């Protein structure tokens, strides 16, 4: 996957741009503060295409890094989709009498 395809996975929800704290139990708490480049109305990065060269604090997410970040939302576009389970019918199953 090239950079454009990888960046295309981002939903630009802005949650990773919010400042976060971790409490003693390991829970992530999102604060009201955000990166100065986050448009708080649209929740999109104003400099998304050039974010790494303009903002040295912006973390470059990689497939390897995504799995290690507990603060990254579960529905983040960079996270692989959760496996879907389907109910398997057992056609040979006997009905109780």
C-alpha positions in Angstrom: 0.0 0.0 0.0 1.5 3.4 -1.0 1.3 6.6 1.1 -1.8 7.9 -0.7 -3.7 4.7 -0.2 -2.7 4.6 3.5 -3.7 8.2 4.0 -7.0 7.4 2.2 -7.9 5.1 5.1 -8.0 8.1 7.5 -11.6 9.2 8.2 -10.2 12.5 9.5 -12.4 12.4 12.6 -9.9 14.4 14.5 -9.9 12.2 17.6 -6.2 11.4 17.3 -5.5 15.1 17.2 -7.0 15.7 20.6 -4.8 15.8 23.7 -5.2 12.6 25.7 -4.4 11.5 29.3 -4.2 8.0 30.6 -5.5 7.4 34.1 -4.1 4.8 36.6 -6.3 2.1 35.2 -5.1 2.6 31.7 -8.2 4.3 30.4 -7.7 7.0 27.8 -9.4 10.4 28.6 -9.7 12.8 25.7 -9.3 16.5 26.7 -10.9 19.5 25.1 -7.5 20.6 23.8 -6.3 19.7 20.3 -3.5 20.3 17.9 -3.5 23.9 16.6 -4.0 22.6 13.1 -7.3 20.8 13.8 -10.4 22.7 12.5 -12.7 22.1 15.5 -15.8 22.7 13.4 -15.1 20.2 10.6 -12.9 18.1 12.9 -10.4 17.8 10.0 -6.7 18.6 9.9 -6.1 21.9 8.1 -2.7 20.8 6.9 -3.4 17.0 6.4 -1.3 16.7 3.2 1.7 18.4 4.7 1.2 17.6 8.4 4.5 15.9 9.0 6.6 18.7 7.5 4.7 21.5 9.2 4.0 19.9 12.5 6.9 17.9 13.9 4.7 16.7 16.8 2.3 14.9 14.4 2.8 11.2 14.8 3.1 9.2 11.6 0.9 6.2 11.9 2.1 3.0 10.3 0.4 -0.4 10.1 2.9 -1.8 12.7 2.3 1.2 15.0 -1.5 1.2 14.9 -1.8 -2.1 16.7 0.3 -0.8 19.6 -1.6 2.5 20.3 -4.3 2.1 23.0 -5.5 5.7 22.5 -6.4 5.2 18.8 -10.2 4.8 18.5 -11.4 1.3 17.7 -13.3 2.6 14.7 -10.2 4.4 13.3 -9.9 4.0 9.6 -6.3 2.9 10.0 -7.3 -0.1 12.2 -8.1 -3.3 10.4 -11.8 -4.2 10.3 -12.8 -6.5 13.1 -13.7 -10.0 11.9 -17.3 -10.5 11.3 -18.9 -13.7 12.7 -21.8 -15.3 11.0 -24.2 -17.8 12.4 -23.6 -21.2 10.8 -26.7 -23.3 10.4 -26.5 -26.9 11.3 -29.0 -28.5 8.9 -28.4 -32.0 10.3 -29.3 -31.0 13.8 -32.2 -32.8 15.3 -34.9 -30.8 16.9 -35.8 -31.7 20.5 -38.9 -33.9 20.8 
